[in-house]
Amino acid sequence: MERLDKILSHAGFGTRKDVKSLLKAGVVFINGEVVKDAAAKVDTERDNVSVDGENIDIKENVYLMMNKAQDYVCSTKDGEHETVFACVPEEYCHSYLGGELHLVGRLDIDTEGLLLITTDGSLTHRLTSPKTHCSKKYLVHVRDSVEESAKGEYIKQFAQGVHIASEGDDGEWDCKSAELEWIEDNACYLTIYEGRFHQVKRMFKALGNEVVFLKRVAIGELQLDSNLKAGECRELTSEELALLQ
């Protein structure tokens, strides 16, 4: 149950003061009946709220899948580059009952692929907490082609856990076991279960190679929609959302 004025405010009808003006005008209805009480309670699962004949889509949270393009940064503000929020359709750019839009993890500016944007803090915590070991799958292209005889050694090293040298403020550490699947001599799929600073790039660097293209294609069981062009986003379906629960 939520207050009527809170629902209308989060639905884009302005401040609480603006909402009171709407209510006073007698254009707000709950289940077909005029309501002028700002504190009226609304069952967000069952009640129908309309303003001046237009039904309001009551959403506690929103869940967006984006195919991040290169040259966009994963932040709310940046002085030099556009942020991924510039790619979010205007219809989603408002506050919700569950909170404000935020990123579920991050991708480097030169990395493409699956990025989740939501208002659901509980889901974000579950997917990003080191304790959950949520998998992230990447398509990786490397600078140096790897011969058949050496591919097995790469697979073995990643499975054992690559030792990563320190970089910047991030110290050295041993990666958790990761799964590598070669698809070409210079391309593979890599699945990791953590998300440290520049991790995928540093893992290949530790083996003497260099990542030249990186795209995240899955988070857990959720796959990137191949129909989404770079920079596009859409809401998750109920079936896709269930894959993240």
C-alpha positions, 0 to 999 in steps of 0.5 A: 500500500502506498500514498496516492500523492507519492504514486502520482509524484513518482509517475511524473506529475510533479511535486507533492504541491503539484499533485495536491492541485490535481487532486483539488481539481477532481481529475484523479480517480481510484478504481473509477471514483474521484479521490481528493485525499492526498493520503489515500492508500493505493494497492499498487498490485490491484488498484487502478489509478487514472488522471484526467482519464489516463491510466497510470502505470504504477511501477515500484521498480524498473529493470532495463537491459542495455547493449552498451556501446563503446565510448560511453562511461558507466557513471551518472556524470562525466566531463569528457564523455557521454554516460550510458544514461544518455542512452536511456529513453526519456520515459524511464528517466524519473524516480520510482517507488523503489528508488532512482535508476542506477547501474548494476556493476560497470563496464569499461569505456571501451567495453561493449555488451550487457549492462543492467540498469534498475531501481531495485537495490536488493537485486543489485546487491544480490548480483554484485555481492562477492558472496553470490559468485554471480557469473559474467560471460564475455566475448574476448578477442585477443591481439595474438592468435593462440595455436591449438597446442597452447589453447589447452594451457590457457584453459588450464591456467584460467581454471586454476586461477590466474595470479594478477599483478597489482595495477593502480590502487588495486593490489595483486590477487589470485583470480577465482576459477574461470571457464574459457572456451575457444571459438577462434585462434584469437577469440574466445568466451570467458566466464568469470565469477567476480568483478575486479578492476579491469579483470578480464584484460589483466587475466590475459595480460598475465599470460602475455596476451592483450585484449583488443575487444571485449563484450559482455554477453551474459550475467548469470543465466540472462543473455544479451538480446542479440536484437539490441543494437549498440546503445539501445535498451529495453525493459526485461521481460518477466521471464528474463527477470526470473533468471536473475532471482 
